[in-house]
Amino acid sequence: TFPKGPPVSKKYSNPPSQSKTFGDSLSTPTVSGDHLQLSLPIAEILAAGRENLEAAIGQIGLLVMHGLIQDEVTQLVGGRHERSEDRSAYRWGQERGFITFAGQKLPLERPRVRSVDGKEVPLERYGLFQSDCRLEDSVVGRVLSRVSMRDYEGTVDELSDGYGIKKSSVSRHWKSASSKELEKLMQRSLDDLDLFCIMIDGIHLDQHTIIAALGFATDGTKHMLGLWQGATENSTVTTALLTDLRDRGLRTDQHTIFVLDGSKALSKGVVDVFGEHAVIQRCQQHKRENVLSYLPKSVHGIVRQKLKVAWGLTCYHEAKKSLLRTVEYLEAISHSAANSLREGLEETLTLHRLKASPGLRRVLSTTNSIESCFSRSRDLLRNVKRWKNEDMAARWAGAVFLEAEKKFRKIRGFREIPLLLSVLREEVEAQSSVA
């Protein structure tokens, strides 16, 4: 059963209406051996304007598709009016159908073939040209290029009596395509990834919260690992996300650095799954903003500078002394601000303790890497005016994250990763010997 569309044009040999100046000169392609031949009126094509030429080129593509379908029919049943006693199939008229071309559906009266025992014989080439995947790919490309469903029709160069580009149709194709993208993200294996660091953070889409994980491999490459939806950034959602990653091959029996924004729920979820193998680095940027939220604006500049100097030091002990002096400075201004910096102070210096290079610290001491993915997501999602449910939020997020992943580059300082891991192993061995 094929969807109803506009009235089907039976003149397959004619180009679109805008190229009628030489439309009658185009003929249906003919097959000669392994070659498809199409006669073109060169003089008339060159005499036509550029607009007519582009329209004719589009129509030529349709004629080629139609010719290939007819050639498959000929291969199955032989030439028209040929009689053969040993044939296995025969022509059975035509019926309304469509093919996908240039980001839209175009009506086509497809030929039908039946076997000698009366069963329908599917045409492989027609199925290839009709595949919704071609239209879904076009929809994904345009939507991820910030084209809204409402404006989609205006971005397609319409050919003949094309359809399937209205807002409702595009929305259905996007739902199907984004569901496949989400499934692709959530089902791919993580067995082959040698990860040493994982960054976890959440993005809010209307009333829905998406927790996402970004992994850093030992060769410096970045990978979107997965996502999980929930109402808030609670430990249950984080645990569910990490459990899913573990089930897909993520190793939890080796020490892994986790970069978190300071949320106790995220930390609890990480510890629940990784236990003593979790090495937590607190996001310095989030910690700074938390401290500043307790202070009057008149001292923000001074405190920012003190924190920048402390975290910019290379030596772990010197950086810790500088932060403790900043805590003393804050005690005279705001007890709450001092407590905020004191809480988790050691975790903001995890990379210092592991003697990470300045390049690695710049990348892994904050959640900026995953925040940049969220920033791109917010930019692409600005056209969404109504979030129906959490499934919709997850579909959009999954599609956008995979698109962002295509532009990932190796992290700065990736050549120093082996040295960082060497220090981490030494620290673990020292702790084991003491225990």
C-alpha positions as CSV (number, residue, x, y, z in Angstrom):
1,T,0.0,0.0,0.0
2,F,1.5,3.3,-1.1
3,P,0.6,6.8,0.4
4,K,-1.7,9.0,-1.5
5,G,0.0,11.9,-3.2
6,P,-0.7,14.5,-5.8
7,P,-2.1,13.4,-9.2
8,V,0.6,11.2,-10.9
9,S,2.0,12.6,-14.1
10,K,2.3,9.9,-16.8
11,K,4.7,11.9,-19.0
12,Y,8.0,10.6,-17.6
13,S,9.8,11.8,-20.7
14,N,9.0,15.5,-20.0
15,P,11.1,17.7,-17.6
16,P,9.5,20.0,-15.0
17,S,7.2,22.7,-16.2
18,Q,9.9,25.4,-15.8
19,S,11.9,23.8,-18.5
20,K,9.3,23.3,-21.2
21,T,11.5,25.1,-23.8
22,F,13.2,21.8,-24.6
23,G,11.2,19.3,-22.5
24,D,9.8,17.4,-25.5
25,S,13.3,16.7,-26.7
26,L,14.2,14.6,-23.6
27,S,13.4,10.9,-24.1
28,T,13.2,7.9,-21.8
29,P,16.6,6.2,-21.3
30,T,17.3,3.1,-23.3
31,V,19.5,0.1,-22.2
32,S,22.2,-1.2,-24.4
33,G,24.2,-4.1,-22.8
34,D,25.5,-2.8,-19.5
35,H,25.0,0.9,-20.5
36,L,22.1,3.3,-20.0
37,Q,21.7,5.7,-22.8
38,L,19.8,9.0,-22.9
39,S,19.6,11.4,-25.8
40,L,20.0,15.1,-24.9
41,P,19.3,18.1,-27.2
42,I,22.6,19.9,-26.7
43,A,21.8,22.9,-28.8
44,E,18.5,23.5,-27.0
45,I,20.0,22.9,-23.5
46,L,22.7,25.5,-24.2
47,A,20.2,27.9,-25.5
48,A,18.1,27.6,-22.4
49,G,18.7,29.8,-19.4
50,R,20.5,28.6,-16.3
51,E,17.3,28.1,-14.4
52,N,15.9,25.9,-17.1
53,L,19.1,24.0,-17.3
54,E,19.2,23.2,-13.6
55,A,15.5,22.0,-13.8
56,A,16.3,19.8,-16.7
57,I,19.3,18.2,-14.9
58,G,16.9,17.3,-12.1
59,Q,14.5,15.8,-14.5
60,I,17.3,13.8,-16.2
61,G,18.0,12.3,-12.8
62,L,14.3,11.2,-12.5
63,L,14.4,9.7,-16.0
64,V,17.5,7.7,-15.2
65,M,15.8,6.3,-12.1
66,H,12.8,5.4,-14.2
67,G,15.0,3.8,-16.9
68,L,16.8,1.7,-14.3
69,I,13.5,0.4,-12.8
70,Q,12.2,-0.5,-16.3
71,D,15.5,-2.2,-17.0
72,E,15.1,-4.4,-13.9
73,V,11.6,-5.3,-15.1
74,T,13.0,-6.3,-18.5
75,Q,15.7,-8.5,-16.8
76,L,13.0,-10.2,-14.9
77,V,10.3,-10.8,-17.6
78,G,12.1,-10.1,-20.9
79,G,11.2,-7.5,-23.5
80,R,7.7,-6.2,-23.9
81,H,5.6,-8.5,-26.2
82,E,8.3,-11.2,-26.1
83,R,7.0,-14.7,-25.6
84,S,9.1,-17.2,-23.7
85,E,7.9,-20.5,-22.4
86,D,10.5,-20.7,-19.6
87,R,9.9,-17.2,-18.1
88,S,9.3,-17.1,-14.4
89,A,7.5,-13.8,-14.2
90,Y,5.4,-11.4,-16.2
91,R,4.2,-7.7,-16.2
92,W,1.2,-6.9,-14.1
93,G,0.4,-3.3,-15.0
94,Q,1.3,-0.3,-12.9
95,E,0.2,1.4,-9.7
96,R,0.7,4.7,-7.9
97,G,4.0,5.0,-6.0
98,F,6.8,7.4,-5.3
99,I,10.6,7.8,-5.2
100,T,12.7,10.0,-3.0
101,F,14.8,12.6,-4.9
102,A,16.4,15.9,-3.9
103,G,15.0,15.8,-0.3
104,Q,11.4,15.2,-1.3
105,K,9.0,12.5,-2.6
106,L,8.1,12.5,-6.3
107,P,5.1,10.5,-7.6
108,L,5.8,7.6,-9.9
109,E,3.7,5.0,-11.5
110,R,5.7,2.0,-10.7
111,P,5.6,-1.2,-12.8
112,R,4.4,-4.4,-11.2
113,V,5.7,-7.8,-11.7
114,R,4.2,-11.1,-10.7
115,S,5.6,-14.6,-10.7
116,V,4.0,-17.4,-12.8
117,D,2.4,-18.7,-9.6
118,G,0.7,-15.3,-9.0
119,K,2.9,-13.8,-6.3
120,E,4.1,-10.2,-6.3
121,V,7.8,-9.8,-7.2
122,P,9.4,-6.9,-5.4
123,L,11.7,-4.6,-7.5
124,E,15.0,-4.0,-5.7
125,R,15.8,-0.8,-7.6
126,Y,12.4,0.8,-6.9
127,G,12.9,-0.1,-3.2
128,L,16.3,1.5,-3.2
129,F,15.0,4.8,-4.8
130,Q,11.9,4.8,-2.5
131,S,13.8,4.3,0.7
132,D,12.8,6.7,3.4
133,C,16.4,6.7,4.7
134,R,17.3,9.0,1.8
135,L,14.7,11.5,2.9
136,E,15.6,11.1,6.5
137,D,19.3,11.8,5.8
138,S,18.1,15.0,4.0
139,V,16.0,16.0,6.9
140,V,18.7,15.3,9.5
141,G,21.2,17.4,7.5
142,R,18.9,20.4,7.2
143,V,17.6,20.3,10.8
144,L,21.1,20.0,12.2
145,S,22.0,23.0,10.1
146,R,19.4,25.0,12.1
147,V,16.5,24.8,9.6
148,S,13.2,24.6,11.4
149,M,10.4,22.2,10.5
150,R,8.3,25.2,9.5
151,D,11.0,26.5,7.1
152,Y,12.1,23.2,5.7
153,E,9.9,23.4,2.6
154,G,11.6,26.7,1.5
155,T,15.0,25.1,1.6
156,V,14.1,22.3,-1.0
157,D,14.3,23.0,-4.7
158,E,11.0,21.5,-5.7
159,L,10.9,19.3,-8.8
160,S,7.7,18.5,-10.7
161,D,4.9,17.5,-8.3
162,G,7.1,16.8,-5.3
163,Y,5.6,16.3,-1.9
164,G,6.6,15.1,1.6
165,I,8.3,18.3,2.6
166,K,5.5,19.9,4.6
167,K,6.1,20.5,8.4
168,S,4.1,17.5,9.5
169,S,5.9,15.1,7.1
170,V,9.3,16.5,8.0
171,S,8.5,16.2,11.7
172,R,7.7,12.5,11.2
173,H,10.9,11.8,9.3
174,W,12.9,13.7,11.9
175,K,11.3,11.7,14.7
176,S,12.3,8.5,13.0
177,A,15.8,9.6,12.1
178,S,16.6,11.1,15.6
179,S,15.3,7.8,17.2
180,K,17.8,5.9,15.1
181,E,20.6,8.4,16.1
182,L,19.7,7.9,19.8
183,E,19.7,4.2,19.4
184,K,23.1,4.3,17.6
185,L,24.5,6.3,20.5
186,M,23.0,4.2,23.2
187,Q,23.9,0.8,21.7
188,R,27.4,1.2,20.4
189,S,30.0,-0.9,22.2
190,L,32.6,0.7,24.4
191,D,34.9,-2.3,24.6
192,D,37.5,-0.9,22.2
193,L,37.8,2.5,24.0
194,D,40.8,2.8,26.3
195,L,39.5,5.7,28.5
196,F,41.4,7.3,31.3
197,C,39.0,10.2,32.0
198,I,35.2,10.7,31.9
199,M,33.4,14.0,32.2
200,I,29.8,14.1,33.4
201,D,27.4,17.0,33.4
202,G,23.7,17.8,32.8
203,I,21.8,20.0,30.4
204,H,18.3,21.2,31.0
205,L,15.8,21.1,28.1
206,D,12.6,22.8,29.4
207,Q,11.6,20.6,32.4
208,H,13.7,17.7,31.4
209,T,17.3,17.1,32.4
210,I,19.7,15.1,30.3
211,I,22.9,13.7,32.0
212,A,25.6,13.1,29.4
213,A,29.1,11.5,29.6
214,L,32.1,12.5,27.5
215,G,35.1,10.1,27.5
216,F,38.8,10.9,26.9
217,A,40.9,8.1,25.5
218,T,44.6,7.6,26.1
219,D,45.4,8.7,22.5
220,G,43.7,12.1,23.2
221,T,40.5,11.5,21.3
222,K,37.1,12.4,22.7
223,H,34.0,10.3,22.5
224,M,30.3,10.8,23.5
225,L,29.6,7.8,25.6
226,G,25.9,8.1,26.3
227,L,23.1,10.0,28.0
228,W,20.3,9.4,30.5
229,Q,17.2,11.4,31.1
230,G,15.7,12.4,34.4
231,A,14.0,15.2,36.3
232,T,17.2,16.4,38.1
233,E,20.9,15.7,38.4
234,N,20.3,13.0,41.0
235,S,22.5,10.1,42.0
236,T,19.9,7.6,40.6
237,V,20.2,9.0,37.1
238,T,24.0,9.1,37.3
239,T,24.2,5.5,38.5
240,A,21.8,4.4,35.8
241,L,24.0,6.1,33.1
242,L,27.2,4.6,34.4
243,T,25.6,1.2,34.8
244,D,24.5,1.4,31.2
245,L,28.0,2.3,30.1
246,R,29.4,-0.6,32.1
247,D,27.0,-3.0,30.4
248,R,28.2,-1.7,27.0
249,G,31.9,-2.5,27.8
250,L,33.2,0.4,29.9
251,R,35.8,-0.9,32.3
252,T,35.1,-0.2,36.0
253,D,38.1,-2.2,37.4
254,Q,40.7,0.4,36.6
255,H,41.3,3.9,38.1
256,T,39.5,6.5,36.1
257,I,39.6,10.3,36.5
258,F,36.1,11.8,36.7
259,V,35.6,15.5,36.1
260,L,32.4,16.7,37.8
261,D,30.8,20.1,38.5
262,G,30.8,19.5,42.3
263,S,27.2,18.1,42.5
264,K,27.1,15.6,45.4
265,A,24.6,13.6,43.5
266,L,27.0,13.1,40.6
267,S,29.8,12.1,43.0
268,K,27.7,9.6,44.8
269,G,26.6,8.0,41.5
270,V,30.2,7.7,40.4
271,V,31.3,6.1,43.6
272,D,28.4,3.7,43.6
273,V,29.5,2.3,40.3
274,F,33.3,2.7,40.3
275,G,34.0,2.6,44.1
276,E,37.6,3.1,45.0
277,H,38.6,3.2,41.4
278,A,37.0,6.7,41.0
279,V,39.4,9.6,41.0
280,I,37.4,12.8,41.2
281,Q,38.6,16.2,39.8
282,R,36.3,19.0,40.9
283,C,35.5,21.6,38.2
284,Q,37.5,24.7,39.1
285,Q,35.2,27.0,37.2
286,H,32.1,25.8,39.0
287,K,33.9,26.0,42.4
288,R,34.9,29.6,41.6
289,E,31.4,30.6,40.7
290,N,30.0,29.0,43.9
291,V,32.5,31.0,46.0
292,L,31.7,34.2,44.2
293,S,27.9,33.7,44.8
294,Y,28.5,34.4,48.5
295,L,30.5,37.6,48.0
296,P,29.7,41.2,47.2
297,K,30.6,42.2,43.6
298,S,33.2,44.7,44.9
299,V,35.6,41.8,45.8
300,H,34.9,39.5,42.8
301,G,37.9,40.7,40.8
302,I,40.3,40.2,43.7
303,V,39.0,36.7,44.5
304,R,39.0,35.6,40.9
305,Q,42.7,36.7,40.6
306,K,43.7,34.8,43.8
307,L,42.0,31.6,42.6
308,K,43.5,31.9,39.1
309,V,47.0,32.3,40.6
310,A,46.5,29.4,43.0
311,W,45.2,26.9,40.3
312,G,47.8,28.2,37.8
313,L,50.7,27.0,40.0
314,T,52.4,23.8,38.8
315,C,53.4,22.4,42.2
316,Y,50.6,20.7,44.1
317,H,51.9,21.8,47.6
318,E,52.3,25.5,46.5
319,A,48.8,25.5,44.9
320,K,47.3,24.1,48.1
321,K,49.1,26.7,50.3
322,S,47.8,29.5,48.0
323,L,44.2,28.2,48.2
324,L,44.4,28.0,52.0
325,R,45.6,31.6,52.2
326,T,42.6,32.5,50.0
327,V,40.4,30.7,52.5
328,E,41.8,32.9,55.3
329,Y,41.2,36.0,53.2
330,L,37.6,35.0,52.7
331,E,37.0,34.3,56.4
332,A,37.3,38.1,57.0
333,I,34.6,38.8,54.3
334,S,32.2,35.9,54.3
335,H,32.2,32.7,56.4
336,S,30.0,31.0,53.8
337,A,32.3,31.8,50.9
338,A,35.3,30.5,53.0
339,N,33.4,27.2,53.7
340,S,32.5,26.9,50.1
341,L,36.1,27.0,49.0
342,R,37.2,24.8,51.8
343,E,34.7,22.1,50.8
344,G,36.2,20.1,48.0
345,L,39.4,22.1,47.9
346,E,41.5,18.9,47.7
347,E,39.4,17.6,44.7
348,T,40.1,20.8,42.8
349,L,43.8,19.9,42.9
350,T,43.6,16.3,41.8
351,L,45.4,17.0,38.6
352,H,48.0,19.0,40.4
353,R,48.6,16.0,42.7
354,L,49.0,13.8,39.7
355,K,51.5,16.2,38.1
356,A,49.4,16.7,35.0
357,S,51.0,19.0,32.4
358,P,49.6,22.6,32.1
359,G,48.0,21.6,28.8
360,L,46.1,18.7,30.3
361,R,45.1,20.7,33.4
362,R,43.6,23.4,31.1
363,V,41.4,20.8,29.5
364,L,40.5,18.5,32.4
365,S,40.3,20.9,35.3
366,T,36.9,22.2,34.2
367,T,33.8,20.7,32.4
368,N,34.2,23.2,29.5
369,S,34.7,20.3,27.0
370,I,31.2,18.9,27.6
371,E,29.8,22.3,28.1
372,S,30.8,23.2,24.6
373,C,28.7,20.3,23.4
374,F,25.8,21.6,25.4
375,S,26.3,25.1,24.0
376,R,26.0,23.7,20.4
377,S,22.9,21.8,21.5
378,R,21.2,25.0,22.9
379,D,22.1,26.7,19.6
380,L,20.5,24.0,17.5
381,L,17.5,23.5,19.8
382,R,16.5,27.2,19.9
383,N,13.8,26.4,17.3
384,V,12.1,23.9,19.5
385,K,9.2,25.7,21.2
386,R,7.4,22.8,22.9
387,W,8.9,19.8,24.5
388,K,6.3,17.0,24.6
389,N,8.1,14.5,26.8
390,E,11.5,13.2,28.0
391,D,11.7,10.9,24.9
392,M,11.7,13.9,22.6
393,A,14.4,15.6,24.7
394,A,16.6,12.5,24.6
395,R,16.1,12.1,20.8
396,W,17.1,15.6,20.1
397,A,20.1,15.5,22.5
398,G,21.3,12.2,21.1
399,A,21.2,13.5,17.5
400,V,23.0,16.8,18.4
401,F,25.7,15.0,20.5
402,L,26.5,12.7,17.6
403,E,26.7,15.7,15.2
404,A,29.0,17.5,17.6
405,E,31.2,14.4,18.0
406,K,32.1,14.6,14.3
407,K,34.0,17.8,15.0
408,F,35.9,16.6,18.0
409,R,39.7,17.0,18.0
410,K,42.4,15.5,20.2
411,I,42.8,17.3,23.5
412,R,45.6,19.7,24.1
413,G,48.6,18.0,25.9
414,F,47.5,14.5,24.9
415,R,51.2,13.5,24.5
416,E,51.6,13.9,28.3
417,I,48.8,11.4,29.1
418,P,51.2,8.4,29.6
419,L,53.1,10.5,32.2
420,L,49.9,11.3,34.0
421,L,48.8,7.7,34.1
422,S,52.2,6.6,35.3
423,V,51.9,9.0,38.3
424,L,48.4,7.7,39.0
425,R,49.6,4.1,39.1
426,E,52.4,5.1,41.5
427,E,49.9,6.7,43.8
428,V,47.6,3.7,43.7
429,E,50.5,1.4,44.5
430,A,51.7,3.5,47.3
431,Q,48.2,3.6,48.9
432,S,47.9,-0.2,48.5
433,S,51.3,-0.8,50.2
434,V,50.2,1.4,53.1
435,A,46.9,-0.4,53.4
